[in-house]
Amino acid sequence: MKILVVAPTPFFSDRGTHIRILEEALALEERGHEVCIVTYHIGQELPKSFADRIDVRRIRRLLFWYKKLEAGPDWQKILLDIMLIRKTFNIARTWKPDVIHGHLHEGALIGWIVKNCLFWRRMKLIVDFHGSLTKEMTSHDYLGSGMLRSLFAGVERWIDNLGDRAVASSWENASDISRIRQKNAVIPVLDGVRLSMFCGLSDTVGLRKRYGIPERAVVVSYTGALIPNKGIAFLLEAIPLVVARYPETHFVIAGSPIDQIADYLGKDMFQKHVTVISPLPYFELPGVLALSDIGVDPKEATTRQASGKMLQYMGAGLPIVCFDTENNRRYLDGSGSYASEVSPEALSEAIGILIADEPARQKQGRINRERAAVFSWERSAEELEKIYESA
């Protein structure tokens, strides 16, 4: 099939939304489909080995001053999305795709507009929800609790009903939107992991020397966006509690934007016990995880987002500390170390238990590595292919 992917975001950036868009496209291409991604004017160019396989088309640089790569809403994106509608329409008109695959709520809306404008082409629209639009905007302080929030919630419910088929990146989000959709329930198509990324890495000692990390420390790593709805504040407040009891611990915080956590990093304790890697290129992620002993994901369930970082931790064979959510249970089953409640204190206690028990770390890591094979991008692409065909 010819698949036109609508990515209303500065593709490619080193974060979960973009990883899902890229890896889905690569896996679909591997199965013999043609994939074209239409996106904003900014973003990293893909490595040549990937760029030769995936056609990326960008809108014009009329908003030349807009350079925001990090996650989160911005009112200027309305103008970018209007330009993206035009670009998507022109490509759909000339390239004649079989399927429009719209990522995020904005991509779903753009795909719906273009599909209806070219209705005689009988293209099918597949919408790919990554989370809740209104909840994300609220978590970034773009919406309060008044009339504007109610308006956006209504628009979101309408968009939730678009598309010939709908998929979501997490079980929780799929369940929530299925209760809203009037037909064709949302199908969970989970994020995946490419296990080949973790083969042939340097030894742990060499990797730790590269980043200036103590050779004999127990290294606890967080990789991902440093923004509120990822739960980063829980981890930052847990770190002093962990270090007070286990001074041999060293934390790695890898991601961006770094200014979001600058107040914490200025403290003496953080300067001694925390290594910051910012930005963290996606293609260097395996090396950072290879030098780690424990992965931590402090995200709550309220955003209804999946956790791509957890799958990367599993692929690297790490034990994982997280909160007790439905998504986390389904990924890890009984091999996760779950905090007893959503708080920094409970998170620090769960991390401490693993720090003190090396055999438990090794056992959980082995189980997680084995379970990671179940959540491959190839499997996700196979599910998408069936959904395209059913539509």
KAJO-V603208 format. One record per helix or strand. SS is the DSSP state (2 for helix, 1 for strand). FROM is the first residue (numbers start at 1). LEN is the number of residues. If there is no record, write none. Layout:
ss: {SS	SS}
from: {FROM	FROM}
len: {LEN	LEN}
This chain:
ss: {1	2	1	2	1	2	1	2	2	1	2	2	1	2	1	1	2	2	1	2	2	1	2	2	1	2	1	2	1	2	1	2	2	1	2}
from: {2	16	34	48	55	77	99	104	119	124	133	147	165	171	187	193	195	204	218	228	232	249	258	268	274	282	294	308	319	326	337	344	358	376	377}
len: {5	15	6	4	4	19	5	14	3	6	7	13	4	8	2	1	4	8	6	3	14	6	8	6	4	9	4	8	4	10	2	12	18	1	14}
